[in-house]
Protein backbone atom coordinates (compact mmCIF):
# COMPACT_ATOMS: atom_id res chain seq x y z
CA UNK A 1 0.00 0.00 0.00
CA UNK A 2 1.29 3.45 -0.95
CA UNK A 3 -0.04 6.76 0.47
CA UNK A 4 0.71 10.27 -0.81
CA UNK A 5 -0.51 13.37 1.00
CA UNK A 6 -1.91 16.00 -1.38
CA UNK A 7 -3.39 18.66 0.92
CA UNK A 8 -3.59 19.26 4.66
CA UNK A 9 -5.22 22.05 6.71
CA UNK A 10 -6.74 22.23 10.19
CA UNK A 11 -10.09 21.07 8.81
CA UNK A 12 -9.30 19.17 5.61
CA UNK A 13 -6.98 16.44 4.40
CA UNK A 14 -6.67 14.90 0.94
CA UNK A 15 -4.44 11.94 0.15
CA UNK A 16 -4.01 9.32 -2.55
CA UNK A 17 -3.86 5.66 -1.51
CA UNK A 18 -3.07 2.76 -3.83
CA UNK A 19 -2.82 -0.98 -3.46
CA UNK A 20 -6.06 -1.38 -1.49
CA UNK A 21 -9.54 -2.75 -2.11
CA UNK A 22 -12.92 -1.03 -2.02
CA UNK A 23 -14.06 -2.90 1.15
CA UNK A 24 -10.92 -1.77 3.00
CA UNK A 25 -11.09 1.90 2.01
CA UNK A 26 -14.84 1.97 2.66
CA UNK A 27 -14.30 0.49 6.15
CA UNK A 28 -11.93 3.37 6.92
CA UNK A 29 -14.51 5.86 5.65
CA UNK A 30 -17.33 4.36 7.72
CA UNK A 31 -15.26 4.28 10.91
CA UNK A 32 -14.12 7.89 10.40
CA UNK A 33 -17.74 8.97 10.23
CA UNK A 34 -19.44 6.74 12.77
CA UNK A 35 -17.01 5.36 15.36
CA UNK A 36 -14.36 8.00 16.12
CA UNK A 37 -15.32 9.72 19.44
CA UNK A 38 -15.97 13.45 19.59
CA UNK A 39 -17.04 15.87 22.32
CA UNK A 40 -20.51 17.47 22.11
CA UNK A 41 -23.12 18.90 24.46
CA UNK A 42 -25.47 16.17 25.68
CA UNK A 43 -27.27 17.66 28.72
CA UNK A 44 -28.56 21.21 29.26
CA UNK A 45 -29.73 22.42 32.66
CA UNK A 46 -31.89 25.45 31.93
CA UNK A 47 -32.11 27.80 34.94
CA UNK A 48 -33.71 30.76 33.19
CA UNK A 49 -34.83 31.32 29.61
CA UNK A 50 -36.85 34.44 28.81
CA UNK A 51 -36.17 34.17 25.07
CA UNK A 52 -38.89 33.43 22.52
CA UNK A 53 -37.28 30.04 21.84
CA UNK A 54 -38.38 26.84 23.56
CA UNK A 55 -35.87 25.20 25.91
CA UNK A 56 -35.78 22.05 23.78
CA UNK A 57 -34.98 23.97 20.58
CA UNK A 58 -32.19 25.93 22.26
CA UNK A 59 -30.78 22.73 23.76
CA UNK A 60 -30.76 21.16 20.29
CA UNK A 61 -28.86 24.14 18.88
CA UNK A 62 -26.33 23.91 21.69
CA UNK A 63 -25.78 20.24 20.96
CA UNK A 64 -24.73 21.07 17.39
CA UNK A 65 -22.11 23.67 18.42
CA UNK A 66 -18.68 22.22 17.50
CA UNK A 67 -16.41 21.97 20.54
CA UNK A 68 -12.63 21.84 20.26
CA UNK A 69 -10.97 19.73 22.94
CA UNK A 70 -7.29 19.33 23.68
CA UNK A 71 -6.35 15.80 22.48
CA UNK A 72 -4.81 14.83 25.82
CA UNK A 73 -7.87 16.06 27.71
CA UNK A 74 -10.22 14.21 25.37
CA UNK A 75 -8.22 11.00 25.87
CA UNK A 76 -8.55 11.39 29.64
CA UNK A 77 -12.37 11.46 29.49
CA UNK A 78 -14.27 8.23 29.79
CA UNK A 79 -17.00 7.26 27.37
CA UNK A 80 -20.39 7.57 29.17
CA UNK A 81 -21.06 3.83 28.90
CA UNK A 82 -17.69 3.10 30.53
CA UNK A 83 -18.33 5.40 33.52
CA UNK A 84 -19.93 4.23 36.77
CA UNK A 85 -21.99 7.41 37.26
CA UNK A 86 -25.73 7.57 36.52
CA UNK A 87 -25.70 10.45 34.00
CA UNK A 88 -22.49 12.48 34.09
CA UNK A 89 -19.56 13.31 36.34
CA UNK A 90 -16.14 14.94 36.17
CA UNK A 91 -14.61 11.75 34.77
CA UNK A 92 -16.86 11.56 31.70
CA UNK A 93 -17.99 15.14 31.08
CA UNK A 94 -17.06 18.81 31.03
CA UNK A 95 -19.36 21.68 32.02
CA UNK A 96 -19.94 24.95 30.17
CA UNK A 97 -22.03 27.81 31.56
CA UNK A 98 -23.84 30.64 29.82
CA UNK A 99 -25.24 33.79 31.41
CA UNK A 100 -26.44 36.75 29.38
CA UNK A 101 -28.97 39.57 29.61
CA UNK A 102 -30.70 41.24 26.65
CA UNK A 103 -31.13 42.97 24.42
CA UNK A 104 -28.74 41.21 22.08
CA UNK A 105 -27.82 38.00 20.38
CA UNK A 106 -26.36 35.07 22.30
CA UNK A 107 -23.43 33.50 20.49
CA UNK A 108 -21.54 30.24 20.93
CA UNK A 109 -18.60 32.27 22.20
CA UNK A 110 -20.68 33.21 25.26
CA UNK A 111 -20.28 29.64 26.52
CA UNK A 112 -17.69 29.56 29.31
CA UNK A 113 -15.94 26.24 29.87
CA UNK A 114 -14.79 25.03 33.25
CA UNK A 115 -11.47 24.12 31.64
CA UNK A 116 -9.36 25.93 29.01
CA UNK A 117 -8.91 22.57 27.27
CA UNK A 118 -12.45 22.81 25.84
CA UNK A 119 -14.00 25.72 23.92
CA UNK A 120 -16.34 26.33 20.96
CA UNK A 121 -14.54 26.07 17.62
CA UNK A 122 -16.39 29.08 16.22
CA UNK A 123 -17.33 31.85 18.70
CA UNK A 124 -19.71 33.62 16.32
CA UNK A 125 -22.49 31.01 15.90
CA UNK A 126 -25.81 32.73 16.80
CA UNK A 127 -27.88 30.69 19.26
CA UNK A 128 -30.83 32.86 20.28
CA UNK A 129 -31.91 36.52 20.33
CA UNK A 130 -32.81 38.16 23.63
CA UNK A 131 -35.22 41.05 23.89
CA UNK A 132 -35.19 43.92 26.38
CA UNK A 133 -34.70 42.65 29.92
CA UNK A 134 -34.65 39.01 28.72
CA UNK A 135 -32.21 36.80 30.58
CA UNK A 136 -30.66 33.45 29.79
CA UNK A 137 -28.84 31.25 32.26
CA UNK A 138 -27.93 27.62 31.71
CA UNK A 139 -25.36 24.89 32.20
CA UNK A 140 -24.37 22.69 29.27
CA UNK A 141 -22.70 19.34 29.88
CA UNK A 142 -20.55 17.91 27.09
CA UNK A 143 -19.67 14.22 26.73
CA UNK A 144 -17.88 12.00 24.27
CA UNK A 145 -19.96 10.11 21.76
CA UNK A 146 -19.88 8.58 18.28
CA UNK A 147 -21.66 9.47 15.06
CA UNK A 148 -23.76 6.30 14.92
CA UNK A 149 -25.57 7.55 18.04
CA UNK A 150 -26.20 11.13 16.86
CA UNK A 151 -25.00 13.42 14.07
CA UNK A 152 -23.62 15.95 16.60
CA UNK A 153 -20.89 13.42 17.44
CA UNK A 154 -19.78 12.93 13.83
CA UNK A 155 -16.20 14.22 13.64
CA UNK A 156 -16.40 14.60 9.86
CA UNK A 157 -18.58 16.96 7.84
CA UNK A 158 -17.50 15.16 4.67
CA UNK A 159 -15.65 11.88 4.29
CA UNK A 160 -15.46 10.33 0.84
CA UNK A 161 -13.25 8.60 -1.68
CA UNK A 162 -13.24 8.15 -5.43
CA UNK A 163 -11.26 6.08 -7.89
CA UNK A 164 -8.12 7.71 -9.24
CA UNK A 165 -9.03 8.92 -12.77
CA UNK A 166 -7.35 7.79 -15.97
CA UNK A 167 -7.60 9.79 -19.24
CA UNK A 168 -6.07 8.60 -22.51
CA UNK A 169 -6.10 9.96 -26.06
CA UNK A 170 -5.93 7.68 -29.10
CA UNK A 171 -4.30 8.31 -32.47
CA UNK A 172 -7.76 9.04 -33.92
CA UNK A 173 -7.79 12.49 -32.28
CA UNK A 174 -8.26 15.17 -34.95
CA UNK A 175 -7.39 17.98 -32.50
CA UNK A 176 -10.83 19.58 -32.67
CA UNK A 177 -10.50 20.50 -28.96
CA UNK A 178 -14.22 19.97 -28.36
CA UNK A 179 -13.38 17.85 -25.34
CA UNK A 180 -11.72 20.84 -23.66
CA UNK A 181 -14.84 22.97 -24.05
CA UNK A 182 -17.07 20.17 -22.78
CA UNK A 183 -15.13 19.53 -19.55
CA UNK A 184 -16.95 21.29 -16.66
CA UNK A 185 -13.99 21.07 -14.27
CA UNK A 186 -11.10 22.37 -16.42
CA UNK A 187 -9.34 19.02 -16.32
CA UNK A 188 -8.22 19.33 -19.95
CA UNK A 189 -6.14 22.03 -21.59
CA UNK A 190 -4.36 22.80 -24.85
CA UNK A 191 -0.69 22.39 -25.65
CA UNK A 192 0.72 22.89 -29.16
CA UNK A 193 -2.77 22.62 -30.59
CA UNK A 194 -3.45 19.27 -28.91
CA UNK A 195 -5.65 18.41 -25.91
CA UNK A 196 -3.71 17.46 -22.79
CA UNK A 197 -4.57 16.61 -19.19
CA UNK A 198 -3.76 19.52 -16.86
CA UNK A 199 -5.61 18.56 -13.64
CA UNK A 200 -6.19 14.83 -13.58
CA UNK A 201 -7.19 14.49 -9.92
CA UNK A 202 -10.01 17.03 -10.38
CA UNK A 203 -11.72 14.76 -12.89
CA UNK A 204 -15.10 13.46 -11.74
CA UNK A 205 -15.27 10.91 -14.60
CA UNK A 206 -18.51 12.45 -15.87
CA UNK A 207 -17.39 11.63 -19.46
CA UNK A 208 -18.69 14.89 -20.93
CA UNK A 209 -15.48 14.99 -22.95
CA UNK A 210 -16.12 11.50 -24.30
CA UNK A 211 -19.60 12.44 -25.48
CA UNK A 212 -18.27 15.62 -27.13
CA UNK A 213 -15.70 13.70 -29.21
CA UNK A 214 -17.20 12.41 -32.48
CA UNK A 215 -14.08 10.34 -33.15
CA UNK A 216 -14.27 8.63 -29.75
CA UNK A 217 -10.59 9.44 -29.44
CA UNK A 218 -10.65 10.01 -25.68
CA UNK A 219 -11.11 7.33 -23.06
CA UNK A 220 -11.96 8.09 -19.41
CA UNK A 221 -11.67 5.44 -16.75
CA UNK A 222 -10.03 4.76 -13.42
CA UNK A 223 -7.04 2.95 -11.96
CA UNK A 224 -7.99 -0.22 -10.13
CA UNK A 225 -6.98 -0.22 -6.47
CA UNK A 226 -6.08 3.48 -6.38
CA UNK A 227 -8.24 6.12 -4.66
CA UNK A 228 -8.39 9.80 -3.75
CA UNK A 229 -9.57 10.10 -0.13
CA UNK A 230 -10.89 13.35 1.36
CA UNK A 231 -11.64 14.06 5.03
CA UNK A 232 -13.27 17.31 6.15
CA UNK A 233 -14.09 18.20 9.77
CA UNK A 234 -15.88 21.06 11.52
CA UNK A 235 -12.65 21.97 13.33
CA UNK A 236 -13.42 20.09 16.52
CA UNK A 237 -10.99 17.28 15.62
CA UNK A 238 -7.93 17.44 13.37
CA UNK A 239 -8.54 15.35 10.22
CA UNK A 240 -5.22 13.54 10.73
CA UNK A 241 -6.33 12.50 14.24
CA UNK A 242 -9.64 11.25 12.82
CA UNK A 243 -7.81 9.03 10.34
CA UNK A 244 -5.34 7.72 12.92
CA UNK A 245 -8.10 6.89 15.39
CA UNK A 246 -10.13 5.17 12.68
CA UNK A 247 -7.13 3.00 11.79
CA UNK A 248 -6.66 2.10 15.47
CA UNK A 249 -10.31 1.09 15.75
CA UNK A 250 -10.11 -1.04 12.58
CA UNK A 251 -6.93 -2.72 13.86
CA UNK A 252 -8.62 -3.54 17.19
CA UNK A 253 -11.57 -5.08 15.36
CA UNK A 254 -9.23 -7.20 13.24
CA UNK A 255 -7.30 -8.36 16.32
CA UNK A 256 -10.57 -9.42 17.98
CA UNK A 257 -11.42 -11.56 14.96
CA UNK A 258 -7.93 -13.10 14.97
CA UNK A 259 -8.18 -13.85 18.68
CA UNK A 260 -11.58 -15.49 18.15
CA UNK A 261 -10.31 -17.61 15.26
CA UNK A 262 -7.35 -18.76 17.36
CA UNK A 263 -9.73 -19.88 20.08
CA UNK A 264 -9.02 -17.01 22.48
C-alpha positions as a Markdown table, in Angstrom:
| # | Residue | x | y | z |
|---|---|---|---|---|
| 1 | Unk | 0.0 | 0.0 | 0.0 |
| 2 | Unk | 1.3 | 3.5 | -1.0 |
| 3 | Unk | 0.0 | 6.8 | 0.5 |
| 4 | Unk | 0.7 | 10.3 | -0.8 |
| 5 | Unk | -0.5 | 13.4 | 1.0 |
| 6 | Unk | -1.9 | 16.0 | -1.4 |
| 7 | Unk | -3.4 | 18.7 | 0.9 |
| 8 | Unk | -3.6 | 19.3 | 4.7 |
| 9 | Unk | -5.2 | 22.0 | 6.7 |
| 10 | Unk | -6.7 | 22.2 | 10.2 |
| 11 | Unk | -10.1 | 21.1 | 8.8 |
| 12 | Unk | -9.3 | 19.2 | 5.6 |
| 13 | Unk | -7.0 | 16.4 | 4.4 |
| 14 | Unk | -6.7 | 14.9 | 0.9 |
| 15 | Unk | -4.4 | 11.9 | 0.2 |
| 16 | Unk | -4.0 | 9.3 | -2.5 |
| 17 | Unk | -3.9 | 5.7 | -1.5 |
| 18 | Unk | -3.1 | 2.8 | -3.8 |
| 19 | Unk | -2.8 | -1.0 | -3.5 |
| 20 | Unk | -6.1 | -1.4 | -1.5 |
| 21 | Unk | -9.5 | -2.8 | -2.1 |
| 22 | Unk | -12.9 | -1.0 | -2.0 |
| 23 | Unk | -14.1 | -2.9 | 1.1 |
| 24 | Unk | -10.9 | -1.8 | 3.0 |
| 25 | Unk | -11.1 | 1.9 | 2.0 |
| 26 | Unk | -14.8 | 2.0 | 2.7 |
| 27 | Unk | -14.3 | 0.5 | 6.1 |
| 28 | Unk | -11.9 | 3.4 | 6.9 |
| 29 | Unk | -14.5 | 5.9 | 5.7 |
| 30 | Unk | -17.3 | 4.4 | 7.7 |
| 31 | Unk | -15.3 | 4.3 | 10.9 |
| 32 | Unk | -14.1 | 7.9 | 10.4 |
| 33 | Unk | -17.7 | 9.0 | 10.2 |
| 34 | Unk | -19.4 | 6.7 | 12.8 |
| 35 | Unk | -17.0 | 5.4 | 15.4 |
| 36 | Unk | -14.4 | 8.0 | 16.1 |
| 37 | Unk | -15.3 | 9.7 | 19.4 |
| 38 | Unk | -16.0 | 13.4 | 19.6 |
| 39 | Unk | -17.0 | 15.9 | 22.3 |
| 40 | Unk | -20.5 | 17.5 | 22.1 |
| 41 | Unk | -23.1 | 18.9 | 24.5 |
| 42 | Unk | -25.5 | 16.2 | 25.7 |
| 43 | Unk | -27.3 | 17.7 | 28.7 |
| 44 | Unk | -28.6 | 21.2 | 29.3 |
| 45 | Unk | -29.7 | 22.4 | 32.7 |
| 46 | Unk | -31.9 | 25.5 | 31.9 |
| 47 | Unk | -32.1 | 27.8 | 34.9 |
| 48 | Unk | -33.7 | 30.8 | 33.2 |
| 49 | Unk | -34.8 | 31.3 | 29.6 |
| 50 | Unk | -36.8 | 34.4 | 28.8 |
| 51 | Unk | -36.2 | 34.2 | 25.1 |
| 52 | Unk | -38.9 | 33.4 | 22.5 |
| 53 | Unk | -37.3 | 30.0 | 21.8 |
| 54 | Unk | -38.4 | 26.8 | 23.6 |
| 55 | Unk | -35.9 | 25.2 | 25.9 |
| 56 | Unk | -35.8 | 22.1 | 23.8 |
| 57 | Unk | -35.0 | 24.0 | 20.6 |
| 58 | Unk | -32.2 | 25.9 | 22.3 |
| 59 | Unk | -30.8 | 22.7 | 23.8 |
| 60 | Unk | -30.8 | 21.2 | 20.3 |
| 61 | Unk | -28.9 | 24.1 | 18.9 |
| 62 | Unk | -26.3 | 23.9 | 21.7 |
| 63 | Unk | -25.8 | 20.2 | 21.0 |
| 64 | Unk | -24.7 | 21.1 | 17.4 |
| 65 | Unk | -22.1 | 23.7 | 18.4 |
| 66 | Unk | -18.7 | 22.2 | 17.5 |
| 67 | Unk | -16.4 | 22.0 | 20.5 |
| 68 | Unk | -12.6 | 21.8 | 20.3 |
| 69 | Unk | -11.0 | 19.7 | 22.9 |
| 70 | Unk | -7.3 | 19.3 | 23.7 |
| 71 | Unk | -6.3 | 15.8 | 22.5 |
| 72 | Unk | -4.8 | 14.8 | 25.8 |
| 73 | Unk | -7.9 | 16.1 | 27.7 |
| 74 | Unk | -10.2 | 14.2 | 25.4 |
| 75 | Unk | -8.2 | 11.0 | 25.9 |
| 76 | Unk | -8.6 | 11.4 | 29.6 |
| 77 | Unk | -12.4 | 11.5 | 29.5 |
| 78 | Unk | -14.3 | 8.2 | 29.8 |
| 79 | Unk | -17.0 | 7.3 | 27.4 |
| 80 | Unk | -20.4 | 7.6 | 29.2 |
| 81 | Unk | -21.1 | 3.8 | 28.9 |
| 82 | Unk | -17.7 | 3.1 | 30.5 |
| 83 | Unk | -18.3 | 5.4 | 33.5 |
| 84 | Unk | -19.9 | 4.2 | 36.8 |
| 85 | Unk | -22.0 | 7.4 | 37.3 |
| 86 | Unk | -25.7 | 7.6 | 36.5 |
| 87 | Unk | -25.7 | 10.5 | 34.0 |
| 88 | Unk | -22.5 | 12.5 | 34.1 |
| 89 | Unk | -19.6 | 13.3 | 36.3 |
| 90 | Unk | -16.1 | 14.9 | 36.2 |
| 91 | Unk | -14.6 | 11.8 | 34.8 |
| 92 | Unk | -16.9 | 11.6 | 31.7 |
| 93 | Unk | -18.0 | 15.1 | 31.1 |
| 94 | Unk | -17.1 | 18.8 | 31.0 |
| 95 | Unk | -19.4 | 21.7 | 32.0 |
| 96 | Unk | -19.9 | 24.9 | 30.2 |
| 97 | Unk | -22.0 | 27.8 | 31.6 |
| 98 | Unk | -23.8 | 30.6 | 29.8 |
| 99 | Unk | -25.2 | 33.8 | 31.4 |
| 100 | Unk | -26.4 | 36.8 | 29.4 |
| 101 | Unk | -29.0 | 39.6 | 29.6 |
| 102 | Unk | -30.7 | 41.2 | 26.7 |
| 103 | Unk | -31.1 | 43.0 | 24.4 |
| 104 | Unk | -28.7 | 41.2 | 22.1 |
| 105 | Unk | -27.8 | 38.0 | 20.4 |
| 106 | Unk | -26.4 | 35.1 | 22.3 |
| 107 | Unk | -23.4 | 33.5 | 20.5 |
| 108 | Unk | -21.5 | 30.2 | 20.9 |
| 109 | Unk | -18.6 | 32.3 | 22.2 |
| 110 | Unk | -20.7 | 33.2 | 25.3 |
| 111 | Unk | -20.3 | 29.6 | 26.5 |
| 112 | Unk | -17.7 | 29.6 | 29.3 |
| 113 | Unk | -15.9 | 26.2 | 29.9 |
| 114 | Unk | -14.8 | 25.0 | 33.3 |
| 115 | Unk | -11.5 | 24.1 | 31.6 |
| 116 | Unk | -9.4 | 25.9 | 29.0 |
| 117 | Unk | -8.9 | 22.6 | 27.3 |
| 118 | Unk | -12.4 | 22.8 | 25.8 |
| 119 | Unk | -14.0 | 25.7 | 23.9 |
| 120 | Unk | -16.3 | 26.3 | 21.0 |
| 121 | Unk | -14.5 | 26.1 | 17.6 |
| 122 | Unk | -16.4 | 29.1 | 16.2 |
| 123 | Unk | -17.3 | 31.8 | 18.7 |
| 124 | Unk | -19.7 | 33.6 | 16.3 |
| 125 | Unk | -22.5 | 31.0 | 15.9 |
| 126 | Unk | -25.8 | 32.7 | 16.8 |
| 127 | Unk | -27.9 | 30.7 | 19.3 |
| 128 | Unk | -30.8 | 32.9 | 20.3 |
| 129 | Unk | -31.9 | 36.5 | 20.3 |
| 130 | Unk | -32.8 | 38.2 | 23.6 |
| 131 | Unk | -35.2 | 41.1 | 23.9 |
| 132 | Unk | -35.2 | 43.9 | 26.4 |
| 133 | Unk | -34.7 | 42.6 | 29.9 |
| 134 | Unk | -34.6 | 39.0 | 28.7 |
| 135 | Unk | -32.2 | 36.8 | 30.6 |
| 136 | Unk | -30.7 | 33.4 | 29.8 |
| 137 | Unk | -28.8 | 31.3 | 32.3 |
| 138 | Unk | -27.9 | 27.6 | 31.7 |
| 139 | Unk | -25.4 | 24.9 | 32.2 |
| 140 | Unk | -24.4 | 22.7 | 29.3 |
| 141 | Unk | -22.7 | 19.3 | 29.9 |
| 142 | Unk | -20.5 | 17.9 | 27.1 |
| 143 | Unk | -19.7 | 14.2 | 26.7 |
| 144 | Unk | -17.9 | 12.0 | 24.3 |
| 145 | Unk | -20.0 | 10.1 | 21.8 |
| 146 | Unk | -19.9 | 8.6 | 18.3 |
| 147 | Unk | -21.7 | 9.5 | 15.1 |
| 148 | Unk | -23.8 | 6.3 | 14.9 |
| 149 | Unk | -25.6 | 7.5 | 18.0 |
| 150 | Unk | -26.2 | 11.1 | 16.9 |
| 151 | Unk | -25.0 | 13.4 | 14.1 |
| 152 | Unk | -23.6 | 16.0 | 16.6 |
| 153 | Unk | -20.9 | 13.4 | 17.4 |
| 154 | Unk | -19.8 | 12.9 | 13.8 |
| 155 | Unk | -16.2 | 14.2 | 13.6 |
| 156 | Unk | -16.4 | 14.6 | 9.9 |
| 157 | Unk | -18.6 | 17.0 | 7.8 |
| 158 | Unk | -17.5 | 15.2 | 4.7 |
| 159 | Unk | -15.6 | 11.9 | 4.3 |
| 160 | Unk | -15.5 | 10.3 | 0.8 |
| 161 | Unk | -13.3 | 8.6 | -1.7 |
| 162 | Unk | -13.2 | 8.2 | -5.4 |
| 163 | Unk | -11.3 | 6.1 | -7.9 |
| 164 | Unk | -8.1 | 7.7 | -9.2 |
| 165 | Unk | -9.0 | 8.9 | -12.8 |
| 166 | Unk | -7.3 | 7.8 | -16.0 |
| 167 | Unk | -7.6 | 9.8 | -19.2 |
| 168 | Unk | -6.1 | 8.6 | -22.5 |
| 169 | Unk | -6.1 | 10.0 | -26.1 |
| 170 | Unk | -5.9 | 7.7 | -29.1 |
| 171 | Unk | -4.3 | 8.3 | -32.5 |
| 172 | Unk | -7.8 | 9.0 | -33.9 |
| 173 | Unk | -7.8 | 12.5 | -32.3 |
| 174 | Unk | -8.3 | 15.2 | -34.9 |
| 175 | Unk | -7.4 | 18.0 | -32.5 |
| 176 | Unk | -10.8 | 19.6 | -32.7 |
| 177 | Unk | -10.5 | 20.5 | -29.0 |
| 178 | Unk | -14.2 | 20.0 | -28.4 |
| 179 | Unk | -13.4 | 17.9 | -25.3 |
| 180 | Unk | -11.7 | 20.8 | -23.7 |
| 181 | Unk | -14.8 | 23.0 | -24.0 |
| 182 | Unk | -17.1 | 20.2 | -22.8 |
| 183 | Unk | -15.1 | 19.5 | -19.6 |
| 184 | Unk | -17.0 | 21.3 | -16.7 |
| 185 | Unk | -14.0 | 21.1 | -14.3 |
| 186 | Unk | -11.1 | 22.4 | -16.4 |
| 187 | Unk | -9.3 | 19.0 | -16.3 |
| 188 | Unk | -8.2 | 19.3 | -20.0 |
| 189 | Unk | -6.1 | 22.0 | -21.6 |
| 190 | Unk | -4.4 | 22.8 | -24.9 |
| 191 | Unk | -0.7 | 22.4 | -25.7 |
| 192 | Unk | 0.7 | 22.9 | -29.2 |
| 193 | Unk | -2.8 | 22.6 | -30.6 |
| 194 | Unk | -3.5 | 19.3 | -28.9 |
| 195 | Unk | -5.6 | 18.4 | -25.9 |
| 196 | Unk | -3.7 | 17.5 | -22.8 |
| 197 | Unk | -4.6 | 16.6 | -19.2 |
| 198 | Unk | -3.8 | 19.5 | -16.9 |
| 199 | Unk | -5.6 | 18.6 | -13.6 |
| 200 | Unk | -6.2 | 14.8 | -13.6 |
| 201 | Unk | -7.2 | 14.5 | -9.9 |
| 202 | Unk | -10.0 | 17.0 | -10.4 |
| 203 | Unk | -11.7 | 14.8 | -12.9 |
| 204 | Unk | -15.1 | 13.5 | -11.7 |
| 205 | Unk | -15.3 | 10.9 | -14.6 |
| 206 | Unk | -18.5 | 12.5 | -15.9 |
| 207 | Unk | -17.4 | 11.6 | -19.5 |
| 208 | Unk | -18.7 | 14.9 | -20.9 |
| 209 | Unk | -15.5 | 15.0 | -22.9 |
| 210 | Unk | -16.1 | 11.5 | -24.3 |
| 211 | Unk | -19.6 | 12.4 | -25.5 |
| 212 | Unk | -18.3 | 15.6 | -27.1 |
| 213 | Unk | -15.7 | 13.7 | -29.2 |
| 214 | Unk | -17.2 | 12.4 | -32.5 |
| 215 | Unk | -14.1 | 10.3 | -33.1 |
| 216 | Unk | -14.3 | 8.6 | -29.7 |
| 217 | Unk | -10.6 | 9.4 | -29.4 |
| 218 | Unk | -10.6 | 10.0 | -25.7 |
| 219 | Unk | -11.1 | 7.3 | -23.1 |
| 220 | Unk | -12.0 | 8.1 | -19.4 |
| 221 | Unk | -11.7 | 5.4 | -16.7 |
| 222 | Unk | -10.0 | 4.8 | -13.4 |
| 223 | Unk | -7.0 | 2.9 | -12.0 |
| 224 | Unk | -8.0 | -0.2 | -10.1 |
| 225 | Unk | -7.0 | -0.2 | -6.5 |
| 226 | Unk | -6.1 | 3.5 | -6.4 |
| 227 | Unk | -8.2 | 6.1 | -4.7 |
| 228 | Unk | -8.4 | 9.8 | -3.7 |
| 229 | Unk | -9.6 | 10.1 | -0.1 |
| 230 | Unk | -10.9 | 13.3 | 1.4 |
| 231 | Unk | -11.6 | 14.1 | 5.0 |
| 232 | Unk | -13.3 | 17.3 | 6.1 |
| 233 | Unk | -14.1 | 18.2 | 9.8 |
| 234 | Unk | -15.9 | 21.1 | 11.5 |
| 235 | Unk | -12.7 | 22.0 | 13.3 |
| 236 | Unk | -13.4 | 20.1 | 16.5 |
| 237 | Unk | -11.0 | 17.3 | 15.6 |
| 238 | Unk | -7.9 | 17.4 | 13.4 |
| 239 | Unk | -8.5 | 15.3 | 10.2 |
| 240 | Unk | -5.2 | 13.5 | 10.7 |
| 241 | Unk | -6.3 | 12.5 | 14.2 |
| 242 | Unk | -9.6 | 11.3 | 12.8 |
| 243 | Unk | -7.8 | 9.0 | 10.3 |
| 244 | Unk | -5.3 | 7.7 | 12.9 |
| 245 | Unk | -8.1 | 6.9 | 15.4 |
| 246 | Unk | -10.1 | 5.2 | 12.7 |
| 247 | Unk | -7.1 | 3.0 | 11.8 |
| 248 | Unk | -6.7 | 2.1 | 15.5 |
| 249 | Unk | -10.3 | 1.1 | 15.7 |
| 250 | Unk | -10.1 | -1.0 | 12.6 |
| 251 | Unk | -6.9 | -2.7 | 13.9 |
| 252 | Unk | -8.6 | -3.5 | 17.2 |
| 253 | Unk | -11.6 | -5.1 | 15.4 |
| 254 | Unk | -9.2 | -7.2 | 13.2 |
| 255 | Unk | -7.3 | -8.4 | 16.3 |
| 256 | Unk | -10.6 | -9.4 | 18.0 |
| 257 | Unk | -11.4 | -11.6 | 15.0 |
| 258 | Unk | -7.9 | -13.1 | 15.0 |
| 259 | Unk | -8.2 | -13.9 | 18.7 |
| 260 | Unk | -11.6 | -15.5 | 18.2 |
| 261 | Unk | -10.3 | -17.6 | 15.3 |
| 262 | Unk | -7.3 | -18.8 | 17.4 |
| 263 | Unk | -9.7 | -19.9 | 20.1 |
| 264 | Unk | -9.0 | -17.0 | 22.5 |
